[in-house]
Every structure is written in C-alpha cells, then in structure tokens.
Amino acid sequence: MCKRLLFALAGTLMLLAGIARADVAASYRVVLLTENFPPYNMASNGKNFAREDNLDGIAVDILREMFKRAGIDYSMTLRFPWERIYKLALEKPGYGVFVTARLPEREALFKWVGPIGPDDWVLLGRDDSTIRLDSLEEAKRYKVGAYKGDAIADHLQQQGLQPVTALRDQLNAKKLMAGQIDLWATGDPAGRYLAKQAGVSGLKTILRFDSAELYLALNKAVPDEVVQKLQAELEQMRGEGVVDDILGRYL
C-alpha cells in the first residue's frame, strides 16, 4: 500500500512540475531586438527603426510562427546600431537578439534557439560559367566584385585579392550578368535575395569559403522552460517543412 501511495505521489509531483513548466512559458514575455539584415530581418520601409508588423524577413517570419506555436508573448523591434541591441540582449533579463552567429566566444553569454538559417560567404558566377575553384587563392586570376566596406570585401583584401567594389551589393548581380566581373563575392542567402530584387536569376555557387549558422540569442536569465519550448517548436516547424516554405517566399 505504501509503495502504491509513493508511486501515486511521484506521478502527481511530476504532473505538477510539468504544469509549472508550462505556466512559466505561457506567462513569460520576451523583448526581441533585431537590425536590418536582408533577407533575414528588415524594415518594410527600409529605415533603421520599425516595430511589429512593419518588419519582414525569413527570421522574422520564422520567429513569429515559433512564438505563436509556443504560446509565448513577445514584442519585436528593429533598430540601429547592432552594438546597442546586442548589449541590451546581453544585459537585460527577458531580452533577445536575432539573428546572430553562434560563435565559440559567445557560447556562454546567451541561451540559444536555432539554427534559424545559414550565413555563408560565397563566390557566385553566372549559370553558364565554366570557372572551377577549390580555394580563394585560385580566385586571384579573376575579376571579383564585392560590396564596398563590407566584411567580405575586407576579407578578400586580407587574402591578397583586389575586389572591384560597388556602393550597393545588388549592383554586382547586374555587373556579373553583363560580364563586367567574373565572380561576385557575397553572402548566402543574402546574395540570392539581392539578385532576385534586382531581377537577376541564373546564378550558381562557384566557391563557398566561409560558413556560420545564425540563431536567436536570449539573455541568460530567460527560463530554460521558455528556451526549450521555443527550440521544440522550431524543430517541429522544420520537420513539417514550414521553414523551407518561408525560405521559398524570399528566395
């Protein structure tokens, strides 16, 4: 009889613990901050400040659906500069910032949900290009276009390349199609999105020379129950093909 009572009590306690975890997630509110980083996050009007429905992008749509499924309340704001919103997420309980690379030096600073998507550095060519590359070193033989002042352009210069820079990255898509450059150094999926916006299609990846995964970074004070619930919903969305459908809308 005692054993039955103990088993019943243990079951009741487990049930109550599960309910408590669900209540924590349901009653919590997260302040989400982001920046203009097409096609993942962007203001509908192209400005450096926007709230709620005035935000678009792959990550914005994924997070909206993820929080909706999880039943967790949130607010979403896009603002500038990145350093400011990153610092807020780092210091303020209940805050989060997206999308950001999950780097080793950041691992212990946040709680992570993701990956939301990739942020790769690539060399794109026209679909009919015969160029084959195994390294950036081999790209020195070609005219490479890049975005002036961008980290990718700086990286190419550090590697001994001399990129032909443009004031707007989408201009490189048209220059590539016109034969003014042989390769376009850009981000993926950012480059594909910008090319689509410029009316350019028929591009292919010649070389992928860097890779990172982008995440939602949450302040360490956010309860584990909230983080786990969001992660579970994201994985469910990915399994159902929802994430791929969202990607397809922008790319």
Buried (B, 14 or more C-beta within 10 A) or exposed (E): EEEEEEEEEEEEEEEEEEEEBEEBBBEBEBBBBBBBBBBBBBBEEEEEEBEEEBBBBBBBBBBBBBBEBBEBEBEBBBBEEBEEBBEBBBEEEBBBBBBBBBEEEBEEBBBBBBBBBBBBBBBBBBEEBEBEBEEBEEBEEBBBBBBEEBEBBEBBEEEEBEBBBBEEBBBBBBBBBEEBBBBBBBBBBBBBBBBBEBEBEEBEEBBEBEEBBBBBBBBEEBBEBBBBBBBBBBEEBEEEEBBEEBBEEBE
